[in-house]
Amino acid sequence: MKTEICIIGAGPAGLMAAIFAAQAGARTMVIEANATAGRKLLLTGGGRCNFTHRATGKETARAFGRKGKFLSYCLHEFPPQGVRQFFHRRGLESKVDQAGCVFPVTDRASDVRDILSAEAKRLGVHFMFSTKVQNVTKPGHHFAVKTAGQIIQAEKLIIATGGLSYPDTGSTGDGFRFAQLFGHTIAEPRPSLAPLVTRQSWPGDLAGTATENVKISTSIGRKKIIVTGAMLFTHDGIGGPAVLQLSQFVTDFLPSEKIPLEVLVDLVSDIGEVELERMILKQVSDHPKKALVSILAEFVPRRVAQVLCEQVNLAGGLYANQLSADLRRRLLHLLKAVPFSIVRTRPIAEAMVTRGGVDVAQVDPKTMESKICPGLFFAGEILDADGPCGGYNLQMCWSTGVLAGSSAARSK
Ligand SMILES: Cc1cc2nc3c(=O)[nH]c(=O)nc-3n(C[C@H](O)[C@H](O)[C@H](O)COP(=O)(O)OP(=O)(O)OC[C@H]3O[C@@H](n4cnc5c(N)ncnc54)[C@H](O)[C@@H]3O)c2cc1C
């Protein structure tokens, strides 16, 4: 079988690349190991799909740190506003939450996926589902893409196979192997936006309990890191949006399990320490017979209040009027600075994105074409560029997908 453009992977990056390649007039085929497109896409945003951010293209590039320079061209060409317009023109409106995260008004990731699939089909893209690419070579001017049943000959090849996170959705790292076959360097894949494991075991007693508005502070080398947002206690540590942001730094810098990263969590970051002490004192004087746990539960979830009391060797039975000044200060300090020792991130299979991948120094930022192998393009999470939570990672997939698809079609 022959095609002009062959795309491996029908995730967000592969689908967008297919649409823009076909729109530019290229005969386009997508090969996907799963029986349907966008399996991971359906999980995004808890099934609601935070598909981009309110930020400008420039701001989005900045969110990718050192990789922002590589992404700035594609984010300028197809910025967050362009993505929202793309879906708007196809009948899907979007809405923005307080944090600037953009979702479809329907709150359904399946609507995003269905629009992409329908658009690709309307433009004549040929899909081969339940077909895993086993190997790719370039024996002459064309690529030979080998599946279990056949070899597909393609003038251009776009690898959009994702990273290594959530491998059940299909992203098993095959693309890294294919890229290496063409001489590409792969920056070691590691977990990003992943829960963190603590040396302390007590978070396990609170597994499933969430706290809003925490502030986590730590230092790595000379770098001071502060992240904010909600936090979730897990069976072996901490997770939730604030912790996922922190994990981006931990995955690079955590030296070893023997030297944990010490962090302090302010559980009531929206109230200053002086104000918090005043509020606790008021509770004590207004309700002297109130259990101490109940007073703390005014500020944090009750289960957390119970565990905090245990941390200062205090059974929950104590009443407000029995609270000494020293104990009050210790509890106050604990609310504002719970210490955790981070020993590692959860494995990459549980991370929302993969850090590492195809070295972007070997990819042309103006086309997404390989600088090593002409006719080979990359799009999406396979590239060594990962961003924070908030729709940035999908935005990167859309922008690199558009550029890879249209450039591959243009250069045929
Ligand atoms: C739980 C979860 C929630 C997330 N929520 C958000 C969010 O709200 N906002 C956000 O911006 N990002 C979010 N992300 C990240 C985002 O989903 C990914 O960055 C994005 O899906 C990557 O897209 P991709 O097209 O590069 O790769 P994938 O989505 O991983 O798609 C790659 C495709 O390639 C196929 N494939 C792989 N190897 C082969 C092969 N050998 N042959 C054929 N096909 C193959 C796979 O089956 C897969 O379908 C979330 C991730 C997770 C895990």
The ligand as a Gaussian input file, in Angstrom:
#p B3LYP/6-31G(d) Opt

LIG

0 1
 C       -5.035000      11.231000      33.013000
 C       -4.495000      12.310000      32.123000
 C       -5.113000      13.541000      32.081000
 C       -4.590000      14.546000      31.268000
 N       -5.250000      15.759000      31.215000
 C       -4.760000      16.746000      30.436000
 C       -5.468000      17.980000      30.321000
 O       -6.578000      18.150000      30.849000
 N       -4.900000      18.952000      29.563000
 C       -3.698000      18.779000      28.909000
 O       -3.232000      19.710000      28.261000
 N       -3.049000      17.590000      28.948000
 C       -3.560000      16.578000      29.687000
 N       -2.916000      15.359000      29.712000
 C       -1.739000      15.152000      28.810000
 C       -2.208000      14.842000      27.384000
 O       -3.254000      13.908000      27.411000
 C       -1.065000      14.297000      26.537000
 O       -0.003000      15.200000      26.569000
 C       -1.528000      14.067000      25.093000
 O       -2.537000      13.091000      25.016000
 C       -0.363000      13.617000      24.204000
 O       -0.873000      13.494000      22.896000
 P       -0.089000      12.715000      21.752000
 O       -0.957000      12.745000      20.555000
 O        1.294000      13.235000      21.646000
 O        0.056000      11.234000      22.323000
 P       -1.111000      10.128000      22.839000
 O       -2.288000      10.896000      23.244000
 O       -0.365000       9.343000      23.798000
 O       -1.403000       9.372000      21.498000
 C       -0.435000       8.542000      20.891000
 C       -1.150000       7.471000      20.073000
 O       -0.171000       6.724000      19.353000
 C       -0.571000       5.363000      19.337000
 N        0.602000       4.505000      19.117000
 C        1.703000       4.413000      19.907000
 N        2.576000       3.512000      19.393000
 C        2.002000       3.036000      18.266000
 C        2.392000       2.056000      17.295000
 N        3.556000       1.395000      17.393000
 N        1.569000       1.810000      16.265000
 C        0.372000       2.451000      16.147000
 N       -0.058000       3.361000      17.034000
 C        0.751000       3.653000      18.090000
 C       -1.200000       5.152000      20.713000
 O       -2.070000       4.039000      20.728000
 C       -1.914000       6.478000      20.939000
 O       -3.260000       6.441000      20.541000
 C       -3.413000      14.327000      30.500000
 C       -2.801000      13.077000      30.540000
 C       -3.327000      12.070000      31.336000
 C       -2.665000      10.735000      31.362000

